[in-house]
């Protein structure tokens, strides 16, 4: 599990998607906002029911993404992100998932 200080609660921030920048990938879409460097980074993972029907599978995917993203979040302060998973995500192995997340985080840090 990811600590609550790193969780982005979208119910408290309904305007997040209106002001967020977007980064597109084959496997997921990342909505992000940059804040001051003294704030903790936050992450939300969204797995649409339309793409993956079983709740068990959706929760498993969320846990995998949270597990791989936690060290990356701790390295990059002041970033709020929402990751929306696409259907093609199911074709990834856990190793490939880590590589894709690392690429995305390095691209976001450069911007």
Residue pairs with C-beta under 8 A, 6 or more apart in sequence:
1 63
1 66
2 43
2 66
2 69
2 70
2 73
5 40
6 40
6 41
6 42
6 43
6 70
6 73
6 74
7 42
7 43
7 44
8 16
8 42
8 43
8 44
8 80
8 81
8 82
9 44
10 16
10 44
10 46
10 82
16 31
16 33
16 80
16 82
17 31
17 82
19 33
20 31
20 32
20 33
20 80
20 82
21 31
21 32
21 33
21 111
22 29
22 30
22 31
22 32
23 29
23 30
23 32
23 104
23 107
23 108
24 30
25 100
25 104
26 86
26 88
27 85
27 86
27 88
27 89
27 92
27 97
27 100
28 83
28 84
28 85
28 86
28 89
28 100
28 104
29 83
29 84
29 86
30 81
30 82
30 83
30 84
30 104
30 108
31 81
31 82
31 84
32 79
32 80
32 81
32 82
32 108
33 79
33 80
34 78
34 79
35 78
35 79
35 80
36 78
37 77
37 78
38 77
38 78
39 77
39 78
40 77
41 73
41 74
41 76
41 77
41 78
41 79
41 80
41 81
42 73
42 79
42 80
42 81
43 66
43 69
43 73
43 80
43 81
43 82
43 83
44 81
44 82
44 83
45 61
45 62
45 65
45 66
45 82
45 83
45 85
46 82
46 83
46 84
46 85
47 58
47 61
47 62
47 85
48 84
48 85
49 58
51 85
51 86
51 87
51 89
52 58
52 61
52 85
52 87
52 90
61 85
61 89
64 94
64 97
65 83
65 85
65 97
65 101
68 94
68 97
68 98
68 101
69 83
69 101
69 105
72 101
72 102
72 105
73 79
76 105
76 108
76 109
79 108
81 108
89 97
92 100
